[in-house]
Amino acid sequence: MIRATLPIQAPVPATANDHNRLRLFSGSANVPLATEVARYLGLDLGPMVRKRFADGELYVQIQESIRGCDVYLIQPSCRPVNDNLMEMLIMVDACRRASARQVTAVIPYYGYARADRKTAGRESITAKLVANLMTEAGANRILAMDLHSAQIQGYFDIPFDHVYGLPVILDYLVSKNLSDIVVVSPDVGGVARARAFAKKLNDAPLAIIDKRRQAHNVAEVLNVIGDVKGKTAVLVDDMIDTGGTISEGARLLREQGARQVYACATHAVFSPPAVERLSSGVFEEVIVTNTIPFLEEHYFPQLTVLSVANLLGETIWRIHEDTSVSSMFR
């Protein structure tokens, strides 16, 4: 069950011209989230035909005039990644050819983000390739949430708004009135994210798990840097994929005397065997958001799913009205 987040202040009522110029469309990747965003904005999702030909090719047709409109296309590039990415590119191209005034690609989850640099010879920097494809397709602006690597913003030569899902999780944790919290980064690379989170939790202490990655989706947890004994440990990450790193980290925290362990992440990728690992009993609760749609088999008793629809809706409205986005996170 997706829990509603704390409400964001409703946008200033729009004029008829504002609503006529703002159009919202959804790809097939996460229609429930797009529907919630549309509801927050007081809009209906625009009519669109999406289908697949017999040979697997995708087809998209916008079924209303968008000439001179500001169009927002909501589509995370989650599983099946290539199909969802291609569908977004086709939607962008269709809107550009339909004479939209501005096309904003709203990407709640940015696929290929982990391939953000070369770590060995003869590798592709796929995160940059996706940026090139989006720009060449005709996107005028990108809105993405919790990038795996913030440097991806620099791969685009068009305006890029980067928003964060962790404040939604933070509000939920604060409502639980947890005591003796220590915020834990599952690796050195996530320290900045964990430190910012800890600061919002009344300057909670910080701990770091030292790990060594042996191969893709394979990591060895080695040690905990910081004091977690008798405390409520809150593991903070941008995504949970196979759940190996965060589960092994939780076991190590238990061994080091942590009283409770919570896992928090914006993107629930949940590739097998993530559900088995996360539901093994090592976590008090696993808190994620709905940037990626959930299948029935992904649910387990310790899982809490929070909605980022209000956050995305408010961001879209602020972009449309040319007002500050960053002020939402101060």
N, C-alpha and C positions, 0 to 999 in steps of 0.2 A: 504494500500500500504506500502510495506517495503522499507524504505529509506536506501540508501547506507551509510555506515559509512565513516569517513575520512580514506583514504587508509593507511595501514601499509606498511612500506618499503618492497618491494618484496624480497623474499628469494634469496640467491645466487643461480645461475643456477646449477641444479643438474647434476651430471654425469650419464651416462647410468646405472652404477652399483647401484647408489643411488636410481634411480627411479625403477629399477628392484626389489630392496629389500623393498621398501616402498609400502604397499598396503592399500587401504582405502575401507571399506565396510560400508553400512548403513543398520540399521534395518528399520522397517516399521514406526517407531514413528514420524520421522521428516526428510523425504527424501529431501525436498527442501533445508533445512539447510545443509545437508550432501553434496548435489550437489554443493552448493556455496563454501563449504570448498574445495571440490575436484577441482573446477575451480581455486581457489586461488593457490593451490599447483601444478596446471598444470597436474592433473591426471584425470582419469576416475574412477568412482566408480566400484569396482570389481563386477563381475557377481555372483549372488546368488539367489537361489530358496527359497522363503518363502511361506509356505502355511499352511492351517489349516485342519486337518482331521475332519471327520463328528462328532466325539465325542468332538471336541474342542481342541484336542492336537495340538501343534505347531510343524512344521517341517522346518528345515533349512539345506541347502546344499551349500557349497562354490563350485563354478563351474570353478575354475582355480587352478593351483598348487600354494601353498603358502609355500612350504617347504623351510625353512631357511629364510623366509621373516619377516620383522617387520610389523605387521598387526595392524591397527587402526580401531576400531569398533565404529561407532557413533550411539548412541541410548539414548535419554532422557527417564527416567522412569516416563513419564507423563501419563495422562489418555488415555486408560485404564491401570492403573499402573501395575497391576499384570501381564497382558499379555505382556506388553513392557519389564518388568523386566525379565520375563521368557524367552522371545525371546533373550535378551542380554546374559543370561546365556547359552542358547543353542548355540548361535554364538561363544561365548568364548570357549565352550567345543569342537565345531566343528573345530575351528582353532588350538586348542591345539592338537587334535587327527590328524590333517593334518600336524603336525610337523612344525608349524610356529616357528620362532626363538624367537619372543617376541610378546605378545598380549597385546595391550593397550586398555582398555575400556574407550571411550570418552563419558562422561555422562554430557551433557549440563545442564540438570536438574536432581538432585538427589532426587528421591522420597523417602518417609518415613523418610526424614531428620528431621522432627519435633519431631519424637519419639526418641530423642537422650539421654534420661535419664529417670529414674523412678520418677514420680511425685506422685504416689500412690502405695499401695501394690499390688502385683500380676500382674504387668504390664510387657510387653515385651519392651526391648530397640531395636526396630525394625531397627533403623539405623545401629546398630552393627550387627544385624542378616544379613542384606543385604551385609555388608562388608564381613562377613564370607562366604556367598554364592558366591560372586564374586571371592574371593580368592580360594575357593575350586573348583570352576568351571575351574580355570586355568589362570585367568588374571595375568599378570606380572606387570602391572602398571595401575594406574587410573588417568584420567584427568577429573576434574569436575569444574564446574563454579558456583561461588557464593553459597556455601553451607549455609544452614540456620543456621548451627552451625559449627564453624571452628574446634571444637574438634573432628568432625567425621573423620578428617584426621588421628587421632590417633587410630581409630578403625581398621586400615589396617596395616598389617605387610609387605606390599609391597610398592614400591615408589608411592607417591601420589603428583600430581601437581594440585594445587588449583589456578585457575585464576579468574579474576573479570570482570564482565560485565559493572559495573558502569563507568569505564573510557570511554566506548563508549557513554554512556548517557551524561557524562561530556562534551565530545567534542561537542555534539549536543547543549547542553545548552549554552556553551561558544559562539557558532556561533549565538545564538539568541540575544546576548548583553543585557541581562536582568540587571536591576538596582535595588539597595537596596534589595539584596537577603539575606534571612535568611534560613539556612538549618534546617529542622525540622526532628527529629527522632520520629517515631510514637509510640515508647515505650522505656523504659529504656534499654532493651536488645539490641537495635539497635544504641546506642549512639556512639560506636566505629566506626561503618560504617558511620554514619552521620558526625562525627568529621573529618574522613579522607576525606570525600567528600567536606566538608566545607573548609578544608585546601587547596584543589586543586582549589577552587573557590575564590582565593585571600584572604584566611583566613576569609571567610564570618562568621558572627555570628551564633551561634547554639541555637536552642530551642528544648525542649523535651515535648512530650505529656505524661502525667501521665495517665495510664489506669489500670484497674483491669480486668483480664480475669475470667469470671464466669464459662465457660465451653468451650469445643472444638468449635472453630469457633464463639464464643460469647465473646465479650469484651465490657466493659463500659468505655468510655472516660470521664475523670474527670477534667483535668486541663492542662493548658499550662504553662510550666516553661520557661520564656524568653520573650523578647519583639518582637512582630510581627506586631505591629500597623503601618500601612502605608507601609509595606514592601511586597516584593514578596516572598512568602513562598514556599520552595521546599521540599516536603515530600519525604524522601528517605527510601526505604525498599528493602529487597532482593526479595520478592514475593508479588503478590496480589492474594489472593485466592477468598473469597467471597466478598471482598471489604468493609466489614463492618467497620473494624478498621480505615482504611485510609480515608473512606468517612466521618465517624463521626469526625475524627481528622480534616479534611478539614472544616467541618461545624463550629467546635469550633474555628479554626483559623480565619474564616470569622467573627465570632462573636467578636473575640478579635481585629478586625480591619485590618487583612491582606488584602492588595489591590488585590493580585492575589494569586492563589494556584495552584502549579504544583505537580503532583504525578510522582515519578520515581521508577521503580522497574525492576530488571533483568528478573524475571520469571512471566509471565502472566498466572497463573493457571486458573483464571476466572471461578470459580465454581458459579452456580446460587446462588443469583441474582446479581452477580458482575457487569455485563454490565449495568443493570438498575441503580445501585447505582452510578457507575462511570460516566454515561452519564446524570446524573440528573442536571448538570449545575453548580455544586459546584467547578469543576476543570476547569482551563483555558486550561490545556492540561494534558493528561495521557501518559507518555513516558515509553515504555517497549522494550524488545528485543525479538528476534525470537527463543530463546532456546526451546520454546514450540510452536508447530504449531498452526496457527489460523484458526478457522472455520469462515465461512462467517458471521454467526450471532454474532460473537464476535466484529465485527467492529462497531464503532460509531464515530461521527464527531470529538470528542476531542482526539481520539487515534492516537498516532504516534508509529510505530514499527521500531526499528533500528536493523540492522543485525550484529550479532557477528561472522559471518563466517570468516572474515579476521583475527580476533583475535584468533579464534580456529585454523585456518590454520597455522598462524605464530607459535603458540604454538606447534602444531604437528611437524612442521619443525624443531623447536629448540630442541625438545626432540629427534627427529630422528638424528640430527646432534650433539647431546651432548653439546649444548650451553645453556647459561643462559635463563631461563624463567622469573625469577623475575625482570630482568633488563628492561623488557617491561613496568613495572608499576612504575618505578622511575620517 
